[in-house]
Amino acid sequence: MLWLLAIIGAALIVYTLVYVFSVFYFDCDLSLAYHEKFGKPIESLKGKVVFITGASSGIGEHTAYAFAKRGVKLVLAARRKIELDRVKQECLQLSNGALGAEDVLVLEMDMLKLDKHEEYFKTAVDHFGTIDVIFNNAGRSQRGIWERIAMQVDKEMFELNLFSVINLTRVALAHFTEKGKGHVVVTSSVAGVFGVPHSASYTGSKHALHGYMNALRNEKLRANIAVSVICPGTVFTNFLQHSFTEQPGVMFGIKVQPTDHRMKAERCGELCAVTIANQLNESWMALFPFLPLLYITYFPNICSALMRYLGPEGYYKLRDNRKLDF
């Protein structure tokens, strides 16, 4: 019996060491890194139809490119049709002839028009005959001091980042239930895992999103409907510039700088595509030191001590790679 306990103990030590060293080597969690190398390739989705919201820029745009390279059919949805048309043309070029113009549908769509979601989704289904994956990626971030945030900002943040996602997902679920399978994917954030300072409304909306999607996954365990939650860290996109602040209608307005310590949008899009191809429950993707910070959340006492050491200002500097005065 002692030899068995010794083997189990050694295995636990090796397992822990692998995780400890992985956070210094990989730019994503260990499960995602494993599936990128040994799991289903993105090409396994060739010919499938993926509906992407927020596809006119950032993570949505670059996930579309990752799919287009592998011959995946796309619904590109966002408010800015001119930008969607640009993304479509890039997708067609990247597909190297695997996709025709009819294989990439541009859908001018406002996520906040909840009463139009069924119409939007039906347009996509009528075009392709089916939808295989709904990738709820549209959303905004936020910067502000907790007690200074206007309640209207909280409401607007939850309306966009949470309620619009829930509503569109329920529309998609009706289609997936009818066909007997489907895949729901949402873009959350490291803020959905960790209590990020100076972004209370955003963090709250993402934590709530995790709750809804985890509940949905558990309800659909035997229904052949997968649910994936994607949690990026800081990425080179225009996300920061258009972030909400403490007051309604006021955007953050500070652009990402080339010297910032952020993951490239191309890399993030590739990892999102890997997550979707492998139907992973939850994926983290971030550069050091954010990945170890996420793992430390599993050790509450250590996490609390580290946050006291960093302080909100220290964490903020790590997050946006700059010191700001509030």
N, C-alpha and C positions, 0 to 999 in steps of 0.2 A: 504493500500500500504506500509505503514511503517513497518508493521509486516513481509511482504514479503522481504523487503530489509534487515531487521534484520536477517531473516533466511538465506538469501544468504550470508550476512556478516559472520554469525557464521559458516556456512559451509566452507567458504573460510579460516577462521582462523583454523578450525579443519583440513582441507586439508593440509594447510601449516605446521601445527604442526606435522602431521603424517609424512610428507616428511622430516622435520628437524630431528625428532628423529630416523627415519629409517636409516639415514646415519651412525648413531652410532651403530646400531644393526645389520643391514644386510651387507653382503659382495657383494651385487649386487643391481641394481636399483629396485625400488619398484614394477614395473610391472613384472620383472623377478621373484622376490621373491614371488609375488602373484601367478604367473602361476606355479611355482615350487610346491606350496602347493595345489592350487585349479584348475590348468589348466589341459590340456591333459597330461597324463603320458608318459614317454619315451616309455613305452610298446606299445603305440598306433602305433608306427612305426614298430612293429614286422613284419617280412616278407618283408619289404620294402628294397630298395637298396640305400645305401648312398656311394657316391664316395668322398673320402677324400684325398686331396693332402697334402704333408708334414706330412704323417702318420707314419713316421719312428721314431719320437721322439716328445717330448713336448706336446702341446695342441692337435695336430692331433692324436697322439698316445693315449692319455687318453680319448679323445672323442670317439675313436674307441672302447676302453674298456667299456665305459659307454653304448654304443650301443650293443656291443656283449653280455653283461649281459642280455639284453632284447630281444635277438633273431633277431637283425637287421642285414641284409646281408650287406657286406662291400666290397668296392674296396679300397685297401690300396695302394696309389701311392706315390712314392718318388724315389730319385736316388739310395739309399743304399739298395740293395736287401737283404743283410744279415740281416739288422735291420728290414726290412719289414717282413721277414720270422719269426723273433723273435716275432714281434708284432702279427703276425697271430697266432702263437702257443698259445700266451697268450690269445688272443681273443677266441680261440676254448676252452681253459680251462675255461675261465670265463663264457662262454655261457652255461656251465653245460649240454652239449648234445643238446642244441637247434640249434646249428650251426654245419654243417659238413664241411669238408675241401673244398668242392665245393662252400660253401656259403661265403667264404672269399677269394677274388681274390687279389693276389699280382701283382702289376703293376710297373715295373721298369720304371720310368718316369722322364725326365728332363723338368721342366717347361719352361726353356729358349729355348727349341726347339719348337718354335711356329708352325713350318711347320709340326710337328709330332702330334699335339694335336688331330686332327681328327682321326688319326690312333689309338692313345691311347684310346680315348673315344669309338671308334667303337669296340675295343677289349673288353672293359667292357660291352657294350651293347650286343655284340655277346655272351658273357658268360652268362649273366643274362636274356637277352631278353629285359631289360629296365633299366633305371636309374631313381630314384625318387628324389634324392637330390644330388646336386653338392656342396661340401663344399671346397671352395678355401681357404686353410689354409697355404699353403707354403709361406715363405717369410723370410726376415731378418730385424734386427734392425740396428741401427747405433749410433755411438758416435763421436762427433767432433765439433769444433768451426766453426760457420757459414762461416766466410770469408776465412777460411783455406781449405775448402772442395774442392777437385778437381772436375771439371765438369764431369769427367769420372765416379766418384763415384755417382753423381746425376743421370747420365744416367743408370748406372748399377742398382741402387736402384729402379728407376722407371720401368726399364725393368722387374725386378723380381716381385716387389710388386704391380705393376699396370698393365702394358701391358700384361704380361703373364696371369694374372687373367681375364682381359677383353677378351682376345682371347679365353681362354678355356670356359669362360662363354658363348660366342657367339656360340661356338660349341655345348654346352649343350642346349642352347636355341632352336636351330634347332630341337633337339630331343624332348624337352618339348612342343614346338609348334605343332609338328606332333602328339604327344599323347594327347594334350589338357590340360596338367597340368604339374607342376614341381615346384621345390624349389631351388632357388639360394641362397647360403650362403657364406659370405666372412668373414675372420678374419681381422678386422681392429685393432684398439688399442685406448687407451685413447688419444694417440697422434693424432688420427683422429678427436677428439673433441676439444682438447686443444693444443695451440701452445707450444709444449714441447721444452725447451732450450737444446742446445747441441745435437740435433738430427734433424737438419733441413731437410736433404734429406728424412729421414724416415717419419718425420711429414708431409712433403709435399706430399709424395706418398700416405699416408693414408688419408689426406684431399681430395686428388683427387679421391681416391677410393670411399669415401663417396659421392662425387658429381656424379660419374658415376652410383653408385648403387641406389641412391635416384632418379635419372632420370629414370633409368630402372624400378624401382618399380612403379613410377607414369605412365609410359607408359603401364604397364601390369596390371593395376588395374582391368580391366574387362576381363583379359585373363587367369585367374586361375593359374597364375604363381606368387609365393610369392618370396620376396627378403628380406633377413635378413643380418644385419650388426652386427657383434659381436666385442665388444670393451673391451678386457681384460686390466687390469693394469699389474703390475709386478707379474710374476709367476715363480715358481721354475722349470726352464727348462734350457737347455744349450743355449738358445737364446742369452744371453748376450755375452757369450764366442765367438760366431761366428759372432758377429755384425760387420758390416762395420765400417770404421773409416773415416779419412779425405783423405787418399791416396788409390788409387786402389790396390787391392790385399793384403792389410794389415788388418788383423782381430784384434778385440779388445783384445781377448785373456785372459780376466779376468773371472774366474769362479764365479758362484753364490755361496755364502757361506751359511752354515746351519743356521747362526744367522741372515740372511737377513729377512727383513719384507716383505714377499711375499706370495701370495696365492699358495696353493699346486696345482700341476698340475692335480691331481685327482679331486679336487673340481672344477677347471676350466673346465675340460672335462665334468663333470656332468652338469654344468650350460650351456655349449654349447649345450649339447644334449637336455636340457629342452627348450632352445631357438628354436632349430630346430623343435622339436615336436610340439611346439605351434605357429610356423611361426611368431615369433615376429619381428617387423620391425627393431628395434635396441636394443641391450642389453649391459649394462655396468656391469662389474664384477671386483671388486677391493677391497682391504682392506683399512681401514681408514689410512690416511686422503685423499686418492685419490678420493673416492666417493663424499664427500662434495665439493672437488675442481671442479669436473665435474658439479655438480649442480650449483655451483657459476658462471659458464660460462653464465648462463641465466641472470645474473646481472652484466653487463659489468663494471660498475663503481666500484662495490665491488671487482670484479675479478682483475681489474687493480690495485687497492689499495693493495690487498693481494699479488700480484706478486711483487710489489715494495717493500713490507715488506720482503718477502722471498728472493727476488733476485734470479738470475739464479743459484747461488751456493747452496742456501737453497733448491730450488726445486730439484736440482740434487741430493743433499744428501737424500732427501725424496724418490726420485725415485729409486736410487740404494743402499740406506742405507749405503753409505760410502762417504767420502770426498776425491775427487781426484784432483790432481794438473794438470792443462793443460799447 
